[in-house]
Amino acid sequence: MPALDVAGEFETIDRLLKPLAHPEWGRGLADDVAVLPSRPGYDLVLTKDMLVEGVHFLPEDPMDTVARKLLRVNLSDLAAKGAEPFGYLLACAWSERCGWPERKAFAAGLAQDQVQFSVLLLGGDTVRTSGPASFSLTGLGWVPKDRAVSRAGAQVGDLVFVTGQIGDGRLGLRAARGELSLEPERIEALAAHYRMPMPRVDFADVVRDFASASVDVSDGLAADLTHIATASGVGLTMNLNVLPLSTAAQAWFADRVDPQLSLEELATGGDDYEIAFTAHPRHEEALRHLAESRFLRLTRIGEVTAGAGLTVLYDDQPIQLARTGWTHG
């Protein structure tokens, strides 16, 4: 149903987006550009993601959570490169359901996360569309010169680690759709993760200092580890038996008839926004200490080997996955 009280483009910018802008570099959102000063000794890191209604978020999802997820998935990319975020560019294609209350909620969600993650809006564009709502955000961060971690640095003998929990993104989508039979508090926790994942920005400096290669887990852990293997020209192993699960995911897993297939679903589902990375074995103790000091779970899930591609192990035996993760059209 078309929204009532639809605001125009410039009213939306003036009343909702201008308060989010960087006071200097964003030029008050009154220009066609943002102007950033150079930062001696640093590289500028940029990343871009889109969220499309019905593909990356549900039509009934609150607009404040849509905005926060949009920002957070970009912050996750920056964290995996070891970058410190500072600003973003935003493009909004408002659908017919996006009236003033929906736009106001969207801006309020951004305002909350701007405070939490110390970032500011630098500019962008807004349009209306007769199709589904879609939003695009370009995240910007600083990293010390030549220190941005790529996917291409993994070395044979390195260990493979992942932060946090895996599988809550996949289960969170199912929870939001009403497809899981779990206690209400577990359903709520999983759906909340799907709608508002937590980017590991507090671990970015650790990644920068210790990781040989890294990637954020967005397409599915298996798919993203394959990206590292391909870019680095090495083989990677991943042990499904040690997949780190949240308490809600453990409750779901306890009722599964086929444990292997269930773990495969969690390892390939995507939308986790953790950091998977490789590091030399001599750094393992330091990494565990640094993760613990940040109250962050860190799990060693495999190692880097000679060869090519990803080998997935279950009960110490190689298995073939039906798919490795999400693919974009």
BAVEXFI-911116 format. One line per 4 residues: number of its first residue (from 1); for each residue x, y, z of N, C-alpha, C. Coordinates in steps of 0.001 Angstrom, whole numbers, plus 500000, padded with zeros to 6 digits. Layout:
N
NUM> X,Y,Z,X,Y,Z,X,Y,Z ~ ...
***
This chain:
329
1> 500849,498814,500000,500000,500000,500000,500890,501245,500000 ~ 500624,502201,499122,501437,503430,499103,501385,504141,500441 ~ 502505,504696,500852,502589,505389,502135,501924,506750,502060 ~ 501390,507163,503183,500859,508513,503308,501966,509430,503812
5> 501739,510732,503706,502684,511711,504227,504067,511513,503625 ~ 504130,511382,502306,505405,511187,501633,506131,512520,501510 ~ 507387,512526,501965,508183,513741,501894,508911,513821,500562 ~ 509242,515030,500137,510034,515208,498937,511507,514961,499208
9> 512282,514895,498135,513708,514596,498246,514425,515606,499134 ~ 514200,516893,498885,514979,517900,499596,514525,518049,501039 ~ 513256,517811,501304,512799,517826,502694,513413,516662,503456 ~ 513481,515498,502803,514123,514341,503435,515579,514650,503757
13> 516281,515249,502825,517697,515578,503033,517841,516609,504150 ~ 517067,517688,504074,517222,518781,505035,516858,518362,506454 ~ 515758,517641,506595,515247,517353,507937,515802,516069,508539 ~ 516125,515075,507704,516529,513778,508234,518007,513460,508036
17> 518565,513803,506878,519925,513373,506567,520978,514420,506915 ~ 520652,515683,506758,521639,516732,507054,522141,516663,508501 ~ 521285,516346,509492,521806,516232,510864,522823,515104,511037 ~ 522883,514164,510096,523821,513051,510192,525164,513352,509542
21> 525265,514486,508852,526430,514762,508006,527636,515213,508805 ~ 528810,514905,508258,530059,515408,508827,530044,516934,508735 ~ 530346,517631,509818,530186,519095,509828,531105,519831,508859 ~ 532211,519208,508452,533140,519877,507547,533209,519174,506199
25> 533546,517896,506203,533787,517187,504944,532510,516957,504142 ~ 531354,516905,504822,530096,516666,504120,529502,517907,503481 ~ 530068,519071,503753,529615,520347,503170,528118,520588,503391 ~ 527617,520126,504532,526215,520350,504851,525244,519686,503905
29> 525709,518712,503128,524912,518031,502096,524304,519026,501112 ~ 524939,520190,500973,524437,521229,500070,525225,521294,498772 ~ 526161,520359,498596,526988,520324,497396,526820,518965,496731 ~ 527389,518802,495547,527315,517522,494852,528426,516572,495247
33> 529327,517013,496108,530482,516208,496473,530769,516356,497962 ~ 531584,515423,498470,532243,515588,499761,533722,515799,499468 ~ 534394,516555,500304,535823,516829,500115,536567,516355,501361 ~ 537453,515366,501174,538197,514792,502277,539649,515251,502228
37> 540182,515711,503353,541605,516043,503378,542437,514762,503386 ~ 543647,514827,502885,544533,513667,502950,544979,513463,504385 ~ 545345,512228,504713,545845,511920,506046,547231,511313,505878 ~ 548276,512068,506128,549634,511579,505901,549903,510277,506650
41> 550487,509308,505931,550839,508039,506549,549733,507018,506553 ~ 548594,507329,505907,547462,506413,505892,546959,506191,504473 ~ 546350,505027,504253,545626,504745,503023,544131,504851,503281 ~ 543399,505309,502264,541943,505377,502342,541366,504057,501839
45> 540549,503398,502655,539929,502119,502307,538445,502365,502054 ~ 537930,501868,500929,536530,502063,500561,535861,500715,500299 ~ 534600,500606,500689,533824,499407,500429,532388,499812,500143 ~ 531642,498964,499446,530274,499319,499065,529380,498086,499105
49> 528196,498241,499692,527205,497163,499728,525822,497732,499449 ~ 524938,496850,498976,523548,497205,498742,522634,496276,499519 ~ 521497,496794,499956,520422,495991,500522,519160,496250,499705 ~ 518549,495166,499240,517335,495258,498427,516205,494555,499170
53> 515063,495239,499259,513896,494680,499933,513475,493366,499272 ~ 513248,492349,500090,512868,491049,499569,514044,490163,499215 ~ 515258,490739,499219,516473,489957,498947,517376,489951,500177 ~ 517669,491141,500707,518573,491266,501848,517855,491635,503139
57> 516629,492063,503046,515815,492293,504240,514362,492039,503886 ~ 513564,491716,504901,512167,491369,504682,511309,492627,504577 ~ 510248,492591,503784,509399,493784,503633,508843,494300,504953 ~ 508661,493410,505928,508110,493838,507211,509170,494263,508220
61> 510438,494217,507845,511488,494627,508774,511382,496121,509095 ~ 511549,496493,510360,511530,497919,510723,512627,498682,509991 ~ 512328,499893,509566,513281,500639,508745,514519,501077,509517 ~ 514413,501233,510845,515619,501582,511588,516619,500430,511568
65> 516132,499189,511643,517046,498050,511592,517618,497858,510190 ~ 516845,498189,509160,517367,498118,507790,518553,499077,507636 ~ 518401,500295,508138,519477,501281,508043,520709,500827,508810 ~ 520496,500284,509991,521630,499868,510816,522345,498664,510193
69> 521593,497738,509616,522234,496607,508938,523048,497103,507745 ~ 522495,498055,506994,523202,498611,505839,524555,499183,506249 ~ 524582,499939,507327,525841,500515,507790,526771,499433,508315 ~ 526232,498495,509058,527061,497502,509720,527726,496523,508755
73> 527059,496160,507677,527699,495221,506750,528909,495862,506074 ~ 528865,497179,505901,530025,497886,505362,531126,498019,506417 ~ 530762,498285,507650,531740,498350,508725,532447,497009,508902 ~ 531733,495925,508653,532336,494594,508737,533426,494416,507693
77> 533181,494883,506473,534199,494823,505425,535440,495614,505818 ~ 535238,496815,506363,536373,497643,506771,537161,496973,507894 ~ 536455,496385,508865,537134,495731,509981,538007,494577,509503 ~ 537533,493829,508506,538295,492694,507992,539563,493122,507274
81> 539634,494375,506885,540850,494904,506260,541765,495594,507268 ~ 541325,495668,508532,542106,496343,509557,541934,497838,509567 ~ 540848,498341,508959,540655,499781,508804,539786,500361,509916 ~ 540023,501625,510230,539223,502371,511187,538190,503196,510425
85> 536889,502920,510601,535866,503652,509838,535730,505090,510309 ~ 535352,505982,509369,535110,507365,509779,533920,507986,509074 ~ 533460,507460,507930,532352,508092,507236,531764,507197,506168 ~ 530689,507697,505535,530033,506896,504503,529234,507776,503552
89> 529025,507254,502355,528139,507834,501349,526898,506956,501256 ~ 525750,507567,501047,524479,506861,501127,523621,507132,499902 ~ 522997,506077,499370,522001,506228,498302,520736,505483,498708 ~ 519603,506170,498641,518316,505603,499040,517346,505632,497867
93> 516805,504470,497518,515707,504390,496553,514463,504009,497345 ~ 513662,505042,497703,512498,504829,498559,511361,504206,497760 ~ 510775,503154,498277,509617,502545,497625,508343,503279,498033 ~ 507226,502829,497491,505957,503501,497761,505550,503400,499224
97> 506076,502425,499946,505714,502290,501371,506538,503204,502270 ~ 507541,503878,501704,508469,504673,502511,507999,506117,502621 ~ 507017,506337,503485,506566,507691,503765,507452,508346,504805 ~ 506988,509476,505355,507801,510199,506321,508126,509363,507567
101> 507163,508638,508155,507510,507842,509346,508599,506807,509055 ~ 508533,506168,507882,509542,505164,507539,510909,505805,507302 ~ 510915,506943,506630,512183,507636,506383,512778,508163,507694 ~ 511914,508639,508562,512374,509132,509855,512987,508002,510675
105> 512358,506828,510652,512899,505671,511365,514238,505257,510783 ~ 514365,505285,509457,515618,504945,508786,516741,505868,509262 ~ 516479,507172,509266,517481,508136,509705,517809,507964,511180 ~ 516818,507635,511989,517054,507433,513417,517968,506231,513656
109> 517794,505179,512856,518669,504021,512974,520105,504367,512644 ~ 520297,505135,511578,521646,505583,511233,522243,506433,512343 ~ 521437,507312,512913,521934,508195,513972,522432,507385,515167 ~ 521706,506332,515526,522132,505479,516634,523496,504864,516366
113> 523651,504300,515179,524903,503607,514876,526044,504571,514585 ~ 525738,505779,514141,526801,506771,513986,527470,507041,515330 ~ 526688,507125,516383,527234,507334,517719,528013,506111,518171 ~ 527439,504925,517961,528071,503700,518441,529407,503427,517760
117> 529488,503740,516449,530682,503374,515693,531526,504573,515250 ~ 531178,505762,515715,531974,506969,515453,532169,507231,513962 ~ 531088,507241,513214,531123,507561,511790,530103,508652,511503 ~ 530289,509346,510363,529378,510412,509965,529085,510319,508474
121> 527913,510811,508102,527494,510842,506704,528273,511908,505941 ~ 528701,511572,504721,529470,512499,503893,528711,512995,502668 ~ 527647,512297,502275,526883,512710,501099,526170,511524,500483 ~ 525548,511754,499312,524854,510680,498625,523721,511177,497762
125> 522658,510368,497667,521539,510710,496795,520299,509985,497285 ~ 519119,510548,496978,517854,509885,497270,516958,509975,496045 ~ 516206,508879,495799,515254,508840,494693,514024,508071,495168 ~ 512959,508111,494365,511789,507266,494598,511716,506224,493507
129> 511170,505048,493874,511062,503963,492916,509714,503276,493062 ~ 509189,502775,491960,507948,502001,492006,508223,500551,492361 ~ 509492,500170,492383,509871,498814,492739,510163,498685,494227 ~ 510842,497606,494618,511181,497434,496030,512193,498477,496486
133> 512145,498804,497758,513118,499734,498314,514516,499138,498216 ~ 515507,499974,497927,516897,499521,497903,517789,500639,498407 ~ 518846,500231,499073,519741,501187,499707,521184,500750,499468 ~ 522028,501725,499185,523437,501447,498936,524283,502369,499811
137> 525347,501807,500363,526216,502589,501237,527669,502303,500897 ~ 528459,503349,500820,529898,503237,500614,530592,503624,501905 ~ 531272,502670,502519,531975,502919,503768,533413,503342,503508 ~ 533912,504279,504301,535275,504770,504165,536008,504624,505493
141> 537275,504191,505410,538073,504031,506613,539532,504325,506346 ~ 540273,504544,507407,541704,504786,507319,542460,503561,507821 ~ 543573,503263,507184,544467,502212,507645,545895,502716,507447 ~ 546813,502429,508377,548200,502860,508164,548714,502408,506802
145> 549499,503247,506175,549934,503023,504795,550501,501612,504599 ~ 549984,500949,503550,550415,499612,503128,550112,498533,504158 ~ 549174,498795,505066,548867,497811,506107,547485,497178,505945 ~ 546727,497545,504925,545410,496935,504724,545575,495453,504410
149> 544883,494602,505149,545002,493155,504983,544151,492714,503805 ~ 544718,491916,502917,543982,491447,501746,543580,489986,501912 ~ 542943,489443,500903,542639,488017,500878,543833,487189,500405 ~ 544868,487860,499920,545899,487163,499142,547177,486847,499905
153> 547199,486974,501235,548461,486793,501943,548630,485496,502702 ~ 547668,484574,502630,547768,483330,503399,548967,482506,502954 ~ 549690,481928,503941,550880,481133,503675,550680,479712,504190 ~ 551274,478758,503483,551210,477361,503917,551751,477259,505343
157> 551001,476597,506208,551370,476482,507615,550617,477430,508518 ~ 550007,478480,507962,549182,479383,508769,547984,478632,509341 ~ 547455,479156,510437,546218,478644,511014,545046,479504,510544 ~ 543854,478919,510554,542641,479623,510135,541760,479853,511360
161> 541347,481095,511553,540532,481481,512713,539245,482157,512237 ~ 538251,482157,513123,537044,482949,512879,536580,483537,514203 ~ 536101,484770,514168,535569,485421,515363,534117,485020,515589 ~ 533676,485159,516825,532253,485056,517137,531619,483706,516852
165> 530368,483762,516393,529582,482559,516093,529246,482490,514614 ~ 529083,481282,514123,528711,481055,512729,527339,480379,512672 ~ 526515,480832,511732,525213,480215,511511,524033,481030,511980 ~ 524270,482047,512823,523144,482844,513316,522499,483672,512209
169> 523268,484015,511178,522684,484743,510063,521646,483899,509337 ~ 522018,482665,509026,521101,481746,508342,519883,481438,509213 ~ 520132,481094,510471,519015,480779,511360,518194,482022,511680 ~ 518857,483183,511701,518133,484422,511968,517119,484742,510892
173> 517479,484479,509634,516523,484677,508547,515329,483751,508718 ~ 515596,482496,509044,514504,481543,509242,513655,481935,510454 ~ 514310,482455,511486,513555,482905,512659,512654,484082,512307 ~ 513177,485034,511535,512388,486205,511142,511209,485817,510265
177> 511357,484739,509529,510272,484240,508683,509294,483347,509434 ~ 509547,483060,510700,508678,482191,511482,508832,480729,511142 ~ 510037,480322,510724,510257,478950,510265,510923,478059,511309 ~ 511225,478574,512498,511899,477786,513522,510975,477520,514699
181> 511150,476348,515316,510404,476003,516530,511385,475981,517697 ~ 511554,477132,518309,512438,477294,519454,511762,478180,520485 ~ 512381,478288,521673,511851,479177,522697,511831,480611,522165 ~ 510837,481411,522570,510705,482775,522042,511967,483616,522189
185> 512683,483472,523306,513881,484288,523491,514983,483901,522509 ~ 515040,482634,522128,516047,482202,521144,515656,482678,519741 ~ 514373,482608,519435,513882,483138,518158,514211,484621,518055 ~ 513974,485346,519133,514224,486791,519148,515710,487093,518963
189> 516569,486322,519617,518012,486552,519509,518513,486292,518097 ~ 518032,485230,517471,518467,484907,516112,517957,485942,515117 ~ 516695,486335,515228,516145,487341,514317,516867,488672,514480 ~ 517222,489012,515729,517937,490264,515969,519304,490249,515302
193> 519978,489100,515316,521279,489016,514645,521122,489203,513139 ~ 520085,488607,512558,519862,488747,511120,519607,490207,510756 ~ 518818,490877,511567,518456,492263,511250,519571,493250,511595 ~ 520319,492973,512645,521359,493916,513071,522612,493153,513504
197> 523398,492661,512564,524634,491962,512927,525614,492925,513588 ~ 526559,492362,514336,527548,493195,515027,528895,493120,514305 ~ 529296,494189,513605,530600,494179,512935,531719,494189,513968 ~ 532803,493489,513684,533885,493336,514659,534909,494464,514533
201> 534425,495697,514627,535310,496848,514466,536347,496918,515578 ~ 536027,496402,516763,536976,496438,517869,538126,495456,517685 ~ 538032,494592,516684,539077,493608,516418,539904,493987,515193 ~ 539593,495132,514574,540271,495520,513333,541764,495693,513530
205> 542179,496285,514662,543604,496489,514878,544344,495174,515061 ~ 543679,494186,515637,544285,492862,515804,544471,492198,514448 ~ 543443,492275,513610,543550,491747,512249,544713,492402,511518 ~ 544801,493714,511630,545862,494461,510944,547248,494028,511414
209> 547390,493745,512711,548696,493445,513270,549118,491984,513113 ~ 548146,491067,512981,548502,489652,513032,548055,488822,511829 ~ 547023,489238,511119,546478,488391,510046,547341,488456,508793 ~ 547517,487306,508147,548184,487277,506845,547182,487448,505713
213> 545933,487061,505944,544835,487262,504987,543543,487284,505778 ~ 542545,487993,505289,541281,488059,506031,540128,488395,505102 ~ 538926,488082,505588,537705,488360,504842,536564,488436,505842 ~ 535554,489248,505562,534387,489216,506437,533444,488123,505939
217> 532757,487492,506891,531918,486338,506564,530522,486834,506225 ~ 530302,487085,504950,529008,487592,504493,528307,486608,503564 ~ 529054,485947,502694,528460,485022,501718,528318,483610,502258 ~ 528870,483344,503431,528927,482001,503994,530374,481677,504310
221> 530632,481070,505464,532004,480813,505886,532773,480011,504848 ~ 532169,478950,504316,532870,478121,503327,533205,478928,502074 ~ 532264,479731,501610,532498,480538,500408,533595,481564,500648 ~ 533579,482200,501804,534555,483265,502061,535950,482706,502306
225> 536059,481534,502916,537362,480886,503028,537880,480473,501653 ~ 536980,480066,500776,537383,479746,499402,537952,480969,498712 ~ 537383,482146,498997,537925,483387,498425,539373,483592,498854 ~ 539674,483331,500128,541051,483470,500597,541955,482462,499895
229> 541518,481216,499810,542330,480182,499170,542639,480550,497726 ~ 541636,481014,497002,541817,481366,495595,542756,482553,495439 ~ 542530,483602,496220,543357,484797,496110,544802,484534,496527 ~ 545005,483648,497491,546343,483377,498018,547066,482278,497262
233> 546337,481522,496430,546964,480427,495699,547385,479278,496598 ~ 546558,478983,497605,546863,477917,498551,545624,477064,498768 ~ 545765,476025,499576,544626,475257,500028,544283,475630,501456 ~ 543031,475504,501827,542582,475728,503201,541751,474534,503647
237> 541885,474148,504907,540983,473165,505480,540064,473847,506482 ~ 538836,473369,506584,537882,473845,507577,537267,472641,508256 ~ 537290,472605,509583,536759,471492,510363,535355,471831,510838 ~ 534361,471169,510282,532970,471440,510657,532687,471114,512117
241> 533417,470148,512679,533131,469718,514050,533405,470796,515093 ~ 534231,471781,514741,534545,472834,515725,533853,474147,515387 ~ 532865,474114,514505,532149,475330,514124,531581,476003,515374 ~ 531919,477270,515609,531436,477939,516834,529966,478335,516706
245> 529140,477828,517613,527704,478079,517564,527262,478874,518787 ~ 526280,479737,518582,525665,480447,519697,524787,479485,520486 ~ 524339,479910,521670,523454,479045,522457,522144,478786,521731 ~ 521654,479784,520990,520419,479588,520222,520635,478584,519100
249> 521783,478690,518411,522084,477734,517346,522306,476341,517912 ~ 522912,476239,519088,523098,474934,519716,521761,474288,520042 ~ 520801,475093,520486,519467,474567,520788,518806,474033,519528 ~ 518954,474763,518429,518420,474287,517146,519131,473011,516709
253> 520453,472990,516836,521266,471869,516367,520969,470593,517153 ~ 520612,470721,518422,520384,469550,519267,519254,468670,518753 ~ 518334,469241,517987,517179,468480,517486,517366,467987,516058 ~ 518542,468208,515470,518744,467825,514074,518974,466323,513948
257> 518352,465746,512932,518508,464315,512660,519851,464040,511999 ~ 520302,464931,511127,521559,464767,510396,522520,465869,510803 ~ 523401,465631,511779,524313,466679,512252,525208,467240,511159 ~ 525707,466399,510272,526612,466889,509227,525917,467885,508317
261> 524734,467531,507828,524014,468435,506932,523617,469723,507649 ~ 523318,469627,508934,522956,470815,509701,524137,471767,509837 ~ 525319,471232,510115,526508,472061,510195,526853,472662,508839 ~ 526642,471885,507779,526862,472421,506431,525952,473619,506177
265> 524696,473529,506603,523769,474645,506404,524268,475900,507108 ~ 524783,475742,508320,525255,476894,509075,526542,477469,508492 ~ 527401,476604,507964,528686,477051,507420,528566,477679,506042 ~ 527411,477553,505423,527239,478086,504064,526122,479122,503970
269> 525459,479426,505098,524262,480267,505043,524516,481744,504831 ~ 525649,482271,505324,525947,483690,505137,525289,484585,506160 ~ 525511,485901,506005,524949,486941,506862,525444,486864,508308 ~ 526638,486311,508528,527177,486251,509890,527976,487506,510236
273> 528714,488052,509284,529511,489275,509459,530519,489145,510611 ~ 531128,487961,510678,532303,487750,511509,533540,487957,510630 ~ 534724,487811,511204,535965,487907,510446,536646,486554,510433 ~ 536917,486026,509241,537717,484815,509069,539093,485246,508579
277> 540124,484696,509193,541467,485141,508826,542487,484040,509067 ~ 543648,484214,508448,544768,483302,508631,545883,484030,509365 ~ 546662,483271,510139,547775,483858,510886,548801,482782,511199 ~ 550042,483191,511389,551115,482253,511714,550849,481613,513082
281> 551190,480321,513237,550940,479642,514520,551571,480333,515724 ~ 552669,481039,515530,553318,481685,516676,552467,482806,517275 ~ 551455,483252,516533,550608,484337,517019,549361,483838,517752 ~ 549155,482517,517815,547885,482019,518344,547647,482449,519794
285> 548639,482343,520644,548457,482710,522047,548112,484189,522182 ~ 548819,485038,521438,548530,486478,521496,547134,486776,520974 ~ 546737,486111,519907,545405,486330,519350,544320,485947,520355 ~ 544507,484833,521021,543512,484402,522001,543432,485385,523166
289> 544572,485873,523604,544585,486848,524696,543879,488138,524280 ~ 544161,488618,523071,543550,489861,522603,542052,489712,522394 ~ 541618,488545,521897,540180,488302,521741,539497,488256,523107 ~ 540120,487582,524046,539548,487484,525391,539441,488863,526038
293> 540439,489705,525834,540404,491045,526414,539292,491896,525833 ~ 538803,491524,524661,537688,492225,524023,536366,491466,524196 ~ 536379,490428,525054,535193,489607,525308,534641,489023,524005 ~ 535558,488604,523138,535194,488093,521818,535638,486644,521691
297> 534743,485819,521243,535063,484413,520993,535945,484299,519759 ~ 536981,483463,519844,537871,483218,518712,538097,481722,518609 ~ 537892,481173,517408,537979,479725,517207,538939,479405,516079 ~ 539856,478449,516341,540716,477940,515273,539942,476839,514555
301> 539699,477041,513269,538829,476129,512534,539544,475368,511419 ~ 540850,475622,511229,541538,474913,510153,542958,475384,509988 ~ 543518,475074,508828,544889,475478,508534,545064,475675,507039 ~ 546170,476321,506691,546515,476578,505295,547476,475485,504836
305> 547198,474925,503674,547985,473811,503155,548454,474114,501733 ~ 549365,473288,501260,549708,473341,499839,548512,472823,499042 ~ 548393,473267,497812,547281,472835,496981,546409,473999,496591 ~ 545117,473736,496439,544201,474779,495990,542808,474525,496545
309> 542068,475609,496781,540676,475494,497177,540487,475121,498636 ~ 539232,474902,498996,538844,474603,500377,538511,473126,500526 ~ 539092,472492,501548,538745,471133,501924,537979,471180,503234 ~ 536775,470638,503242,535931,470637,504434,535987,469261,505072
313> 536245,469235,506382,536365,467983,507124,535194,467814,508082 ~ 534700,466586,508183,533718,466220,509205,534136,464872,509764 ~ 534294,464818,511081,534842,463621,511728,536158,463216,511080 ~ 536978,464230,510791,538331,464059,510230,538344,463505,508807
317> 537195,463462,508161,537126,462962,506789,536675,464069,505846 ~ 537296,464161,504653,536853,465179,503684,535429,464905,503213 ~ 534633,465946,503090,533276,465822,502570,533080,466817,501441 ~ 532070,466583,500635,531747,467471,499518,530509,468280,499874
321> 530622,469598,499857,529472,470447,500129,528605,470579,498886 ~ 527286,470606,499085,526380,470834,497960,526563,472246,497406 ~ 526886,473184,498267,527171,474571,497871,528070,475168,498937 ~ 528768,476241,498632,529655,476860,499612,529049,478112,500241
325> 528048,478697,499597,527442,479887,500180,526601,480642,499173 ~ 526298,481875,499529,525464,482756,498728,526222,483248,497513 ~ 525560,483262,496364,526141,483856,495169,525213,484955,494677 ~ 525791,486070,494194,525016,487219,493745,524817,487137,492241
329> 523621,487510,491795,523338,487483,490375,524003,488625,489625
***
